[in-house]
Amino acid sequence: GKKIATKTLKVKISDNLSGITKYDCYLNGEWILAEHDGKTATLTIDTAGATAIGKNILKVIVTDRIGNTTVKEWVLLF
């Protein structure tokens, strides 16, 4: 589908106070840039030019200081 420019997405993440050490975000299988704000436990994800009209799949993989990894997926419709 045609690519569209959207704004940033914000995703709340919680690490149960163990400290986030690594996070990766993928949109439709492609790695995309994200910024972690530890104060608000929020990832800000830059989706500009990465989203397509229709269904998009956002996958966020977060690893904390003690090695626990959490994977979340969302379906985004534009």
mmCIF file of the N, C-alpha and C atoms, coordinates in Angstrom:
data_MODEL
# 
_entry.id   MODEL 
# 
loop_
_atom_site.group_PDB 
_atom_site.id 
_atom_site.type_symbol 
_atom_site.label_atom_id 
_atom_site.label_alt_id 
_atom_site.label_comp_id 
_atom_site.label_asym_id 
_atom_site.label_entity_id 
_atom_site.label_seq_id 
_atom_site.pdbx_PDB_ins_code 
_atom_site.Cartn_x 
_atom_site.Cartn_y 
_atom_site.Cartn_z 
_atom_site.occupancy 
_atom_site.B_iso_or_equiv 
_atom_site.pdbx_formal_charge 
_atom_site.auth_seq_id 
_atom_site.auth_comp_id 
_atom_site.auth_asym_id 
_atom_site.auth_atom_id 
_atom_site.pdbx_PDB_model_num 
ATOM 1   N N  . GLY A 1 1  ? 0.814  -1.200  0.000  1.00 0.00 ? 1  GLY A N  1 
ATOM 2   C CA . GLY A 1 1  ? 0.000  0.000   0.000  1.00 0.00 ? 1  GLY A CA 1 
ATOM 3   C C  . GLY A 1 1  ? 0.852  1.256   0.000  1.00 0.00 ? 1  GLY A C  1 
ATOM 4   N N  . LYS A 1 2  ? 0.201  2.351   -0.250 1.00 0.00 ? 2  LYS A N  1 
ATOM 5   C CA . LYS A 1 2  ? 0.875  3.640   -0.266 1.00 0.00 ? 2  LYS A CA 1 
ATOM 6   C C  . LYS A 1 2  ? 1.325  4.003   1.148  1.00 0.00 ? 2  LYS A C  1 
ATOM 7   N N  . LYS A 1 3  ? 2.538  4.515   1.273  1.00 0.00 ? 3  LYS A N  1 
ATOM 8   C CA . LYS A 1 3  ? 3.048  4.928   2.587  1.00 0.00 ? 3  LYS A CA 1 
ATOM 9   C C  . LYS A 1 3  ? 2.446  6.274   2.961  1.00 0.00 ? 3  LYS A C  1 
ATOM 10  N N  . ILE A 1 4  ? 2.143  6.417   4.248  1.00 0.00 ? 4  ILE A N  1 
ATOM 11  C CA . ILE A 1 4  ? 1.620  7.696   4.723  1.00 0.00 ? 4  ILE A CA 1 
ATOM 12  C C  . ILE A 1 4  ? 2.471  8.181   5.885  1.00 0.00 ? 4  ILE A C  1 
ATOM 13  N N  . ALA A 1 5  ? 2.549  9.484   6.036  1.00 0.00 ? 5  ALA A N  1 
ATOM 14  C CA . ALA A 1 5  ? 3.295  10.069  7.145  1.00 0.00 ? 5  ALA A CA 1 
ATOM 15  C C  . ALA A 1 5  ? 2.332  10.322  8.292  1.00 0.00 ? 5  ALA A C  1 
ATOM 16  N N  . THR A 1 6  ? 2.556  9.677   9.400  1.00 0.00 ? 6  THR A N  1 
ATOM 17  C CA . THR A 1 6  ? 1.744  9.949   10.582 1.00 0.00 ? 6  THR A CA 1 
ATOM 18  C C  . THR A 1 6  ? 2.634  10.601  11.616 1.00 0.00 ? 6  THR A C  1 
ATOM 19  N N  . LYS A 1 7  ? 2.037  11.003  12.701 1.00 0.00 ? 7  LYS A N  1 
ATOM 20  C CA . LYS A 1 7  ? 2.817  11.607  13.759 1.00 0.00 ? 7  LYS A CA 1 
ATOM 21  C C  . LYS A 1 7  ? 3.437  10.524  14.627 1.00 0.00 ? 7  LYS A C  1 
ATOM 22  N N  . THR A 1 8  ? 3.913  10.925  15.761 1.00 0.00 ? 8  THR A N  1 
ATOM 23  C CA . THR A 1 8  ? 4.527  9.956   16.661 1.00 0.00 ? 8  THR A CA 1 
ATOM 24  C C  . THR A 1 8  ? 3.455  9.211   17.446 1.00 0.00 ? 8  THR A C  1 
ATOM 25  N N  . LEU A 1 9  ? 3.790  7.996   17.821 1.00 0.00 ? 9  LEU A N  1 
ATOM 26  C CA . LEU A 1 9  ? 2.929  7.200   18.692 1.00 0.00 ? 9  LEU A CA 1 
ATOM 27  C C  . LEU A 1 9  ? 3.549  7.170   20.068 1.00 0.00 ? 9  LEU A C  1 
ATOM 28  N N  . LYS A 1 10 ? 2.714  7.160   21.098 1.00 0.00 ? 10 LYS A N  1 
ATOM 29  C CA . LYS A 1 10 ? 3.223  7.019   22.460 1.00 0.00 ? 10 LYS A CA 1 
ATOM 30  C C  . LYS A 1 10 ? 2.696  5.716   23.036 1.00 0.00 ? 10 LYS A C  1 
ATOM 31  N N  . VAL A 1 11 ? 3.593  4.930   23.615 1.00 0.00 ? 11 VAL A N  1 
ATOM 32  C CA . VAL A 1 11 ? 3.238  3.641   24.191 1.00 0.00 ? 11 VAL A CA 1 
ATOM 33  C C  . VAL A 1 11 ? 3.712  3.623   25.628 1.00 0.00 ? 11 VAL A C  1 
ATOM 34  N N  . LYS A 1 12 ? 2.796  3.334   26.550 1.00 0.00 ? 12 LYS A N  1 
ATOM 35  C CA . LYS A 1 12 ? 3.154  3.214   27.969 1.00 0.00 ? 12 LYS A CA 1 
ATOM 36  C C  . LYS A 1 12 ? 3.802  1.859   28.210 1.00 0.00 ? 12 LYS A C  1 
ATOM 37  N N  . ILE A 1 13 ? 4.960  1.871   28.872 1.00 0.00 ? 13 ILE A N  1 
ATOM 38  C CA . ILE A 1 13 ? 5.586  0.607   29.245 1.00 0.00 ? 13 ILE A CA 1 
ATOM 39  C C  . ILE A 1 13 ? 5.890  0.657   30.729 1.00 0.00 ? 13 ILE A C  1 
ATOM 40  N N  . SER A 1 14 ? 5.775  -0.487  31.379 1.00 0.00 ? 14 SER A N  1 
ATOM 41  C CA . SER A 1 14 ? 6.058  -0.560  32.801 1.00 0.00 ? 14 SER A CA 1 
ATOM 42  C C  . SER A 1 14 ? 7.120  -1.621  33.008 1.00 0.00 ? 14 SER A C  1 
ATOM 43  N N  . ASP A 1 15 ? 8.090  -1.314  33.864 1.00 0.00 ? 15 ASP A N  1 
ATOM 44  C CA . ASP A 1 15 ? 9.176  -2.267  34.076 1.00 0.00 ? 15 ASP A CA 1 
ATOM 45  C C  . ASP A 1 15 ? 9.216  -2.764  35.517 1.00 0.00 ? 15 ASP A C  1 
ATOM 46  N N  . ASN A 1 16 ? 8.159  -2.496  36.284 1.00 0.00 ? 16 ASN A N  1 
ATOM 47  C CA . ASN A 1 16 ? 8.109  -2.930  37.687 1.00 0.00 ? 16 ASN A CA 1 
ATOM 48  C C  . ASN A 1 16 ? 9.365  -2.524  38.454 1.00 0.00 ? 16 ASN A C  1 
ATOM 49  N N  . LEU A 1 17 ? 9.854  -1.335  38.169 1.00 0.00 ? 17 LEU A N  1 
ATOM 50  C CA . LEU A 1 17 ? 10.980 -0.729  38.885 1.00 0.00 ? 17 LEU A CA 1 
ATOM 51  C C  . LEU A 1 17 ? 12.318 -1.446  38.717 1.00 0.00 ? 17 LEU A C  1 
ATOM 52  N N  . SER A 1 18 ? 12.419 -2.370  37.759 1.00 0.00 ? 18 SER A N  1 
ATOM 53  C CA . SER A 1 18 ? 13.691 -3.072  37.596 1.00 0.00 ? 18 SER A CA 1 
ATOM 54  C C  . SER A 1 18 ? 14.594 -2.405  36.561 1.00 0.00 ? 18 SER A C  1 
ATOM 55  N N  . GLY A 1 19 ? 14.115 -1.397  35.889 1.00 0.00 ? 19 GLY A N  1 
ATOM 56  C CA . GLY A 1 19 ? 14.954 -0.638  34.964 1.00 0.00 ? 19 GLY A CA 1 
ATOM 57  C C  . GLY A 1 19 ? 14.979 -1.205  33.558 1.00 0.00 ? 19 GLY A C  1 
ATOM 58  N N  . ILE A 1 20 ? 14.564 -0.395  32.600 1.00 0.00 ? 20 ILE A N  1 
ATOM 59  C CA . ILE A 1 20 ? 14.578 -0.820  31.203 1.00 0.00 ? 20 ILE A CA 1 
ATOM 60  C C  . ILE A 1 20 ? 16.000 -0.660  30.674 1.00 0.00 ? 20 ILE A C  1 
ATOM 61  N N  . THR A 1 21 ? 16.542 -1.703  30.065 1.00 0.00 ? 21 THR A N  1 
ATOM 62  C CA . THR A 1 21 ? 17.884 -1.589  29.497 1.00 0.00 ? 21 THR A CA 1 
ATOM 63  C C  . THR A 1 21 ? 17.868 -1.570  27.978 1.00 0.00 ? 21 THR A C  1 
ATOM 64  N N  . LYS A 1 22 ? 16.854 -2.155  27.371 1.00 0.00 ? 22 LYS A N  1 
ATOM 65  C CA . LYS A 1 22 ? 16.834 -2.256  25.915 1.00 0.00 ? 22 LYS A CA 1 
ATOM 66  C C  . LYS A 1 22 ? 15.388 -2.234  25.448 1.00 0.00 ? 22 LYS A C  1 
ATOM 67  N N  . TYR A 1 23 ? 15.151 -1.564  24.345 1.00 0.00 ? 23 TYR A N  1 
ATOM 68  C CA . TYR A 1 23 ? 13.819 -1.584  23.738 1.00 0.00 ? 23 TYR A CA 1 
ATOM 69  C C  . TYR A 1 23 ? 13.982 -1.472  22.240 1.00 0.00 ? 23 TYR A C  1 
ATOM 70  N N  . ASP A 1 24 ? 13.186 -2.250  21.532 1.00 0.00 ? 24 ASP A N  1 
ATOM 71  C CA . ASP A 1 24 ? 13.190 -2.205  20.077 1.00 0.00 ? 24 ASP A CA 1 
ATOM 72  C C  . ASP A 1 24 ? 11.757 -2.157  19.594 1.00 0.00 ? 24 ASP A C  1 
ATOM 73  N N  . CYS A 1 25 ? 11.521 -1.334  18.595 1.00 0.00 ? 25 CYS A N  1 
ATOM 74  C CA . CYS A 1 25 ? 10.190 -1.199  18.021 1.00 0.00 ? 25 CYS A CA 1 
ATOM 75  C C  . CYS A 1 25 ? 10.264 -1.542  16.540 1.00 0.00 ? 25 CYS A C  1 
ATOM 76  N N  . TYR A 1 26 ? 9.272  -2.290  16.094 1.00 0.00 ? 26 TYR A N  1 
ATOM 77  C CA . TYR A 1 26 ? 9.199  -2.695  14.694 1.00 0.00 ? 26 TYR A CA 1 
ATOM 78  C C  . TYR A 1 26 ? 7.816  -2.354  14.168 1.00 0.00 ? 26 TYR A C  1 
ATOM 79  N N  . LEU A 1 27 ? 7.772  -1.762  12.992 1.00 0.00 ? 27 LEU A N  1 
ATOM 80  C CA . LEU A 1 27 ? 6.499  -1.485  12.338 1.00 0.00 ? 27 LEU A CA 1 
ATOM 81  C C  . LEU A 1 27 ? 6.507  -2.243  11.029 1.00 0.00 ? 27 LEU A C  1 
ATOM 82  N N  . ASN A 1 28 ? 5.557  -3.180  10.901 1.00 0.00 ? 28 ASN A N  1 
ATOM 83  C CA . ASN A 1 28 ? 5.480  -4.038  9.720  1.00 0.00 ? 28 ASN A CA 1 
ATOM 84  C C  . ASN A 1 28 ? 6.824  -4.743  9.461  1.00 0.00 ? 28 ASN A C  1 
ATOM 85  N N  . GLY A 1 29 ? 7.476  -5.149  10.543 1.00 0.00 ? 29 GLY A N  1 
ATOM 86  C CA . GLY A 1 29 ? 8.720  -5.898  10.425 1.00 0.00 ? 29 GLY A CA 1 
ATOM 87  C C  . GLY A 1 29 ? 9.982  -5.069  10.266 1.00 0.00 ? 29 GLY A C  1 
ATOM 88  N N  . GLU A 1 30 ? 9.826  -3.748  10.159 1.00 0.00 ? 30 GLU A N  1 
ATOM 89  C CA . GLU A 1 30 ? 10.988 -2.878  10.008 1.00 0.00 ? 30 GLU A CA 1 
ATOM 90  C C  . GLU A 1 30 ? 11.262 -2.166  11.318 1.00 0.00 ? 30 GLU A C  1 
ATOM 91  N N  . TRP A 1 31 ? 12.555 -2.145  11.738 1.00 0.00 ? 31 TRP A N  1 
ATOM 92  C CA . TRP A 1 31 ? 12.936 -1.444  12.969 1.00 0.00 ? 31 TRP A CA 1 
ATOM 93  C C  . TRP A 1 31 ? 12.676 0.039   12.789 1.00 0.00 ? 31 TRP A C  1 
ATOM 94  N N  . ILE A 1 32 ? 12.086 0.662   13.814 1.00 0.00 ? 32 ILE A N  1 
ATOM 95  C CA . ILE A 1 32 ? 11.879 2.111   13.770 1.00 0.00 ? 32 ILE A CA 1 
ATOM 96  C C  . ILE A 1 32 ? 12.374 2.737   15.064 1.00 0.00 ? 32 ILE A C  1 
ATOM 97  N N  . LEU A 1 33 ? 12.729 4.000   14.966 1.00 0.00 ? 33 LEU A N  1 
ATOM 98  C CA . LEU A 1 33 ? 13.305 4.743   16.078 1.00 0.00 ? 33 LEU A CA 1 
ATOM 99  C C  . LEU A 1 33 ? 12.269 5.018   17.166 1.00 0.00 ? 33 LEU A C  1 
ATOM 100 N N  . ALA A 1 34 ? 12.694 4.850   18.411 1.00 0.00 ? 34 ALA A N  1 
ATOM 101 C CA . ALA A 1 34 ? 11.834 5.176   19.545 1.00 0.00 ? 34 ALA A CA 1 
ATOM 102 C C  . ALA A 1 34 ? 12.686 5.798   20.648 1.00 0.00 ? 34 ALA A C  1 
ATOM 103 N N  . GLU A 1 35 ? 12.061 6.646   21.451 1.00 0.00 ? 35 GLU A N  1 
ATOM 104 C CA . GLU A 1 35 ? 12.737 7.249   22.596 1.00 0.00 ? 35 GLU A CA 1 
ATOM 105 C C  . GLU A 1 35 ? 12.021 6.847   23.860 1.00 0.00 ? 35 GLU A C  1 
ATOM 106 N N  . HIS A 1 36 ? 12.790 6.496   24.893 1.00 0.00 ? 36 HIS A N  1 
ATOM 107 C CA . HIS A 1 36 ? 12.217 6.074   26.167 1.00 0.00 ? 36 HIS A CA 1 
ATOM 108 C C  . HIS A 1 36 ? 12.311 7.218   27.165 1.00 0.00 ? 36 HIS A C  1 
ATOM 109 N N  . ASP A 1 37 ? 11.189 7.546   27.781 1.00 0.00 ? 37 ASP A N  1 
ATOM 110 C CA . ASP A 1 37 ? 11.162 8.531   28.856 1.00 0.00 ? 37 ASP A CA 1 
ATOM 111 C C  . ASP A 1 37 ? 10.935 7.778   30.162 1.00 0.00 ? 37 ASP A C  1 
ATOM 112 N N  . GLY A 1 38 ? 11.983 7.650   30.955 1.00 0.00 ? 38 GLY A N  1 
ATOM 113 C CA . GLY A 1 38 ? 11.906 6.886   32.195 1.00 0.00 ? 38 GLY A CA 1 
ATOM 114 C C  . GLY A 1 38 ? 10.972 7.490   33.227 1.00 0.00 ? 38 GLY A C  1 
ATOM 115 N N  . LYS A 1 39 ? 10.808 8.804   33.209 1.00 0.00 ? 39 LYS A N  1 
ATOM 116 C CA . LYS A 1 39 ? 9.947  9.457   34.198 1.00 0.00 ? 39 LYS A CA 1 
ATOM 117 C C  . LYS A 1 39 ? 8.481  9.080   34.005 1.00 0.00 ? 39 LYS A C  1 
ATOM 118 N N  . THR A 1 40 ? 8.078  8.971   32.730 1.00 0.00 ? 40 THR A N  1 
ATOM 119 C CA . THR A 1 40 ? 6.673  8.679   32.456 1.00 0.00 ? 40 THR A CA 1 
ATOM 120 C C  . THR A 1 40 ? 6.461  7.246   31.976 1.00 0.00 ? 40 THR A C  1 
ATOM 121 N N  . ALA A 1 41 ? 7.549  6.460   31.887 1.00 0.00 ? 41 ALA A N  1 
ATOM 122 C CA . ALA A 1 41 ? 7.494  5.071   31.400 1.00 0.00 ? 41 ALA A CA 1 
ATOM 123 C C  . ALA A 1 41 ? 6.799  5.002   30.041 1.00 0.00 ? 41 ALA A C  1 
ATOM 124 N N  . THR A 1 42 ? 7.188  5.925   29.150 1.00 0.00 ? 42 THR A N  1 
ATOM 125 C CA . THR A 1 42 ? 6.566  6.030   27.833 1.00 0.00 ? 42 THR A CA 1 
ATOM 126 C C  . THR A 1 42 ? 7.615  5.905   26.737 1.00 0.00 ? 42 THR A C  1 
ATOM 127 N N  . LEU A 1 43 ? 7.273  5.140   25.699 1.00 0.00 ? 43 LEU A N  1 
ATOM 128 C CA . LEU A 1 43 ? 8.082  5.125   24.480 1.00 0.00 ? 43 LEU A CA 1 
ATOM 129 C C  . LEU A 1 43 ? 7.406  6.044   23.473 1.00 0.00 ? 43 LEU A C  1 
ATOM 130 N N  . THR A 1 44 ? 8.171  6.935   22.878 1.00 0.00 ? 44 THR A N  1 
ATOM 131 C CA . THR A 1 44 ? 7.682  7.775   21.799 1.00 0.00 ? 44 THR A CA 1 
ATOM 132 C C  . THR A 1 44 ? 8.276  7.221   20.517 1.00 0.00 ? 44 THR A C  1 
ATOM 133 N N  . ILE A 1 45 ? 7.400  6.819   19.601 1.00 0.00 ? 45 ILE A N  1 
ATOM 134 C CA . ILE A 1 45 ? 7.809  6.096   18.402 1.00 0.00 ? 45 ILE A CA 1 
ATOM 135 C C  . ILE A 1 45 ? 7.556  6.967   17.182 1.00 0.00 ? 45 ILE A C  1 
ATOM 136 N N  . ASP A 1 46 ? 8.599  7.152   16.385 1.00 0.00 ? 46 ASP A N  1 
ATOM 137 C CA . ASP A 1 46 ? 8.489  7.974   15.180 1.00 0.00 ? 46 ASP A CA 1 
ATOM 138 C C  . ASP A 1 46 ? 8.050  7.098   14.008 1.00 0.00 ? 46 ASP A C  1 
ATOM 139 N N  . THR A 1 47 ? 6.801  7.240   13.594 1.00 0.00 ? 47 THR A N  1 
ATOM 140 C CA . THR A 1 47 ? 6.271  6.390   12.527 1.00 0.00 ? 47 THR A CA 1 
ATOM 141 C C  . THR A 1 47 ? 6.252  7.092   11.171 1.00 0.00 ? 47 THR A C  1 
ATOM 142 N N  . ALA A 1 48 ? 6.825  8.281   11.094 1.00 0.00 ? 48 ALA A N  1 
ATOM 143 C CA . ALA A 1 48 ? 6.754  9.063   9.853  1.00 0.00 ? 48 ALA A CA 1 
ATOM 144 C C  . ALA A 1 48 ? 7.312  8.282   8.673  1.00 0.00 ? 48 ALA A C  1 
ATOM 145 N N  . GLY A 1 49 ? 6.504  8.133   7.653  1.00 0.00 ? 49 GLY A N  1 
ATOM 146 C CA . GLY A 1 49 ? 6.924  7.454   6.437  1.00 0.00 ? 49 GLY A CA 1 
ATOM 147 C C  . GLY A 1 49 ? 6.958  5.933   6.543  1.00 0.00 ? 49 GLY A C  1 
ATOM 148 N N  . ALA A 1 50 ? 6.664  5.389   7.731  1.00 0.00 ? 50 ALA A N  1 
ATOM 149 C CA . ALA A 1 50 ? 6.739  3.945   7.914  1.00 0.00 ? 50 ALA A CA 1 
ATOM 150 C C  . ALA A 1 50 ? 5.368  3.281   7.897  1.00 0.00 ? 50 ALA A C  1 
ATOM 151 N N  . THR A 1 51 ? 4.329  4.072   8.074  1.00 0.00 ? 51 THR A N  1 
ATOM 152 C CA . THR A 1 51 ? 2.990  3.506   8.114  1.00 0.00 ? 51 THR A CA 1 
ATOM 153 C C  . THR A 1 51 ? 2.361  3.452   6.734  1.00 0.00 ? 51 THR A C  1 
ATOM 154 N N  . ALA A 1 52 ? 1.592  2.416   6.493  1.00 0.00 ? 52 ALA A N  1 
ATOM 155 C CA . ALA A 1 52 ? 0.892  2.257   5.225  1.00 0.00 ? 52 ALA A CA 1 
ATOM 156 C C  . ALA A 1 52 ? -0.603 2.433   5.460  1.00 0.00 ? 52 ALA A C  1 
ATOM 157 N N  . ILE A 1 53 ? -1.322 2.804   4.429  1.00 0.00 ? 53 ILE A N  1 
ATOM 158 C CA . ILE A 1 53 ? -2.776 2.894   4.526  1.00 0.00 ? 53 ILE A CA 1 
ATOM 159 C C  . ILE A 1 53 ? -3.300 1.472   4.731  1.00 0.00 ? 53 ILE A C  1 
ATOM 160 N N  . GLY A 1 54 ? -4.173 1.320   5.705  1.00 0.00 ? 54 GLY A N  1 
ATOM 161 C CA . GLY A 1 54 ? -4.697 -0.005  6.027  1.00 0.00 ? 54 GLY A CA 1 
ATOM 162 C C  . GLY A 1 54 ? -4.132 -0.498  7.341  1.00 0.00 ? 54 GLY A C  1 
ATOM 163 N N  . LYS A 1 55 ? -3.830 -1.787  7.386  1.00 0.00 ? 55 LYS A N  1 
ATOM 164 C CA . LYS A 1 55 ? -3.403 -2.427  8.626  1.00 0.00 ? 55 LYS A CA 1 
ATOM 165 C C  . LYS A 1 55 ? -1.888 -2.370  8.792  1.00 0.00 ? 55 LYS A C  1 
ATOM 166 N N  . ASN A 1 56 ? -1.445 -1.938  9.970  1.00 0.00 ? 56 ASN A N  1 
ATOM 167 C CA . ASN A 1 56 ? -0.029 -1.907  10.314 1.00 0.00 ? 56 ASN A CA 1 
ATOM 168 C C  . ASN A 1 56 ? 0.143  -2.665  11.617 1.00 0.00 ? 56 ASN A C  1 
ATOM 169 N N  . ILE A 1 57 ? 1.256  -3.364  11.747 1.00 0.00 ? 57 ILE A N  1 
ATOM 170 C CA . ILE A 1 57 ? 1.505  -4.101  12.980 1.00 0.00 ? 57 ILE A CA 1 
ATOM 171 C C  . ILE A 1 57 ? 2.712  -3.490  13.680 1.00 0.00 ? 57 ILE A C  1 
ATOM 172 N N  . LEU A 1 58 ? 2.475  -3.010  14.906 1.00 0.00 ? 58 LEU A N  1 
ATOM 173 C CA . LEU A 1 58 ? 3.528  -2.446  15.732 1.00 0.00 ? 58 LEU A CA 1 
ATOM 174 C C  . LEU A 1 58 ? 3.924  -3.484  16.768 1.00 0.00 ? 58 LEU A C  1 
ATOM 175 N N  . LYS A 1 59 ? 5.218  -3.783  16.828 1.00 0.00 ? 59 LYS A N  1 
ATOM 176 C CA . LYS A 1 59 ? 5.734  -4.743  17.802 1.00 0.00 ? 59 LYS A CA 1 
ATOM 177 C C  . LYS A 1 59 ? 6.784  -4.033  18.650 1.00 0.00 ? 59 LYS A C  1 
ATOM 178 N N  . VAL A 1 60 ? 6.635  -4.137  19.967 1.00 0.00 ? 60 VAL A N  1 
ATOM 179 C CA . VAL A 1 60 ? 7.576  -3.513  20.897 1.00 0.00 ? 60 VAL A CA 1 
ATOM 180 C C  . VAL A 1 60 ? 8.172  -4.611  21.768 1.00 0.00 ? 60 VAL A C  1 
ATOM 181 N N  . ILE A 1 61 ? 9.506  -4.661  21.806 1.00 0.00 ? 61 ILE A N  1 
ATOM 182 C CA . ILE A 1 61 ? 10.218 -5.642  22.621 1.00 0.00 ? 61 ILE A CA 1 
ATOM 183 C C  . ILE A 1 61 ? 11.022 -4.865  23.661 1.00 0.00 ? 61 ILE A C  1 
ATOM 184 N N  . VAL A 1 62 ? 10.729 -5.126  24.934 1.00 0.00 ? 62 VAL A N  1 
ATOM 185 C CA . VAL A 1 62 ? 11.379 -4.401  26.026 1.00 0.00 ? 62 VAL A CA 1 
ATOM 186 C C  . VAL A 1 62 ? 12.106 -5.404  26.916 1.00 0.00 ? 62 VAL A C  1 
ATOM 187 N N  . THR A 1 63 ? 13.357 -5.083  27.251 1.00 0.00 ? 63 THR A N  1 
ATOM 188 C CA . THR A 1 63 ? 14.139 -5.928  28.150 1.00 0.00 ? 63 THR A CA 1 
ATOM 189 C C  . THR A 1 63 ? 14.545 -5.103  29.367 1.00 0.00 ? 63 THR A C  1 
ATOM 190 N N  . ASP A 1 64 ? 14.372 -5.681  30.561 1.00 0.00 ? 64 ASP A N  1 
ATOM 191 C CA . ASP A 1 64 ? 14.755 -4.948  31.764 1.00 0.00 ? 64 ASP A CA 1 
ATOM 192 C C  . ASP A 1 64 ? 16.122 -5.393  32.274 1.00 0.00 ? 64 ASP A C  1 
ATOM 193 N N  . ARG A 1 65 ? 16.570 -4.748  33.336 1.00 0.00 ? 65 ARG A N  1 
ATOM 194 C CA . ARG A 1 65 ? 17.923 -4.940  33.861 1.00 0.00 ? 65 ARG A CA 1 
ATOM 195 C C  . ARG A 1 65 ? 18.201 -6.380  34.285 1.00 0.00 ? 65 ARG A C  1 
ATOM 196 N N  . ILE A 1 66 ? 17.154 -7.103  34.701 1.00 0.00 ? 66 ILE A N  1 
ATOM 197 C CA . ILE A 1 66 ? 17.388 -8.484  35.149 1.00 0.00 ? 66 ILE A CA 1 
ATOM 198 C C  . ILE A 1 66 ? 17.107 -9.498  34.042 1.00 0.00 ? 66 ILE A C  1 
ATOM 199 N N  . GLY A 1 67 ? 16.937 -9.003  32.808 1.00 0.00 ? 67 GLY A N  1 
ATOM 200 C CA . GLY A 1 67 ? 16.857 -9.905  31.661 1.00 0.00 ? 67 GLY A CA 1 
ATOM 201 C C  . GLY A 1 67 ? 15.466 -10.364 31.266 1.00 0.00 ? 67 GLY A C  1 
ATOM 202 N N  . ASN A 1 68 ? 14.428 -9.844  31.910 1.00 0.00 ? 68 ASN A N  1 
ATOM 203 C CA . ASN A 1 68 ? 13.059 -10.189 31.498 1.00 0.00 ? 68 ASN A CA 1 
ATOM 204 C C  . ASN A 1 68 ? 12.738 -9.457  30.204 1.00 0.00 ? 68 ASN A C  1 
ATOM 205 N N  . THR A 1 69 ? 12.171 -10.190 29.250 1.00 0.00 ? 69 THR A N  1 
ATOM 206 C CA . THR A 1 69 ? 11.793 -9.588  27.973 1.00 0.00 ? 69 THR A CA 1 
ATOM 207 C C  . THR A 1 69 ? 10.280 -9.676  27.802 1.00 0.00 ? 69 THR A C  1 
ATOM 208 N N  . THR A 1 70 ? 9.685  -8.560  27.431 1.00 0.00 ? 70 THR A N  1 
ATOM 209 C CA . THR A 1 70 ? 8.250  -8.502  27.169 1.00 0.00 ? 70 THR A CA 1 
ATOM 210 C C  . THR A 1 70 ? 8.044  -8.093  25.718 1.00 0.00 ? 70 THR A C  1 
ATOM 211 N N  . VAL A 1 71 ? 7.178  -8.807  25.023 1.00 0.00 ? 71 VAL A N  1 
ATOM 212 C CA . VAL A 1 71 ? 6.847  -8.485  23.636 1.00 0.00 ? 71 VAL A CA 1 
ATOM 213 C C  . VAL A 1 71 ? 5.368  -8.129  23.570 1.00 0.00 ? 71 VAL A C  1 
ATOM 214 N N  . LYS A 1 72 ? 5.059  -6.972  22.988 1.00 0.00 ? 72 LYS A N  1 
ATOM 215 C CA . LYS A 1 72 ? 3.661  -6.573  22.807 1.00 0.00 ? 72 LYS A CA 1 
ATOM 216 C C  . LYS A 1 72 ? 3.456  -6.248  21.343 1.00 0.00 ? 72 LYS A C  1 
ATOM 217 N N  . GLU A 1 73 ? 2.273  -6.572  20.860 1.00 0.00 ? 73 GLU A N  1 
ATOM 218 C CA . GLU A 1 73 ? 1.926  -6.235  19.474 1.00 0.00 ? 73 GLU A CA 1 
ATOM 219 C C  . GLU A 1 73 ? 0.588  -5.517  19.430 1.00 0.00 ? 73 GLU A C  1 
ATOM 220 N N  . TRP A 1 74 ? 0.517  -4.542  18.560 1.00 0.00 ? 74 TRP A N  1 
ATOM 221 C CA . TRP A 1 74 ? -0.728 -3.816  18.324 1.00 0.00 ? 74 TRP A CA 1 
ATOM 222 C C  . TRP A 1 74 ? -0.987 -3.784  16.827 1.00 0.00 ? 74 TRP A C  1 
ATOM 223 N N  . VAL A 1 75 ? -2.258 -3.802  16.453 1.00 0.00 ? 75 VAL A N  1 
ATOM 224 C CA . VAL A 1 75 ? -2.643 -3.599  15.049 1.00 0.00 ? 75 VAL A CA 1 
ATOM 225 C C  . VAL A 1 75 ? -3.133 -2.167  14.940 1.00 0.00 ? 75 VAL A C  1 
ATOM 226 N N  . LEU A 1 76 ? -2.525 -1.417  14.045 1.00 0.00 ? 76 LEU A N  1 
ATOM 227 C CA . LEU A 1 76 ? -2.894 -0.016  13.823 1.00 0.00 ? 76 LEU A CA 1 
ATOM 228 C C  . LEU A 1 76 ? -3.582 0.089   12.478 1.00 0.00 ? 76 LEU A C  1 
ATOM 229 N N  . LEU A 1 77 ? -4.714 0.763   12.462 1.00 0.00 ? 77 LEU A N  1 
ATOM 230 C CA . LEU A 1 77 ? -5.443 0.956   11.193 1.00 0.00 ? 77 LEU A CA 1 
ATOM 231 C C  . LEU A 1 77 ? -5.436 2.433   10.833 1.00 0.00 ? 77 LEU A C  1 
ATOM 232 N N  . PHE A 1 78 ? -5.014 2.709   9.621  1.00 0.00 ? 78 PHE A N  1 
ATOM 233 C CA . PHE A 1 78 ? -4.982 4.097   9.132  1.00 0.00 ? 78 PHE A CA 1 
ATOM 234 C C  . PHE A 1 78 ? -5.824 4.219   7.887  1.00 0.00 ? 78 PHE A C  1 
# 
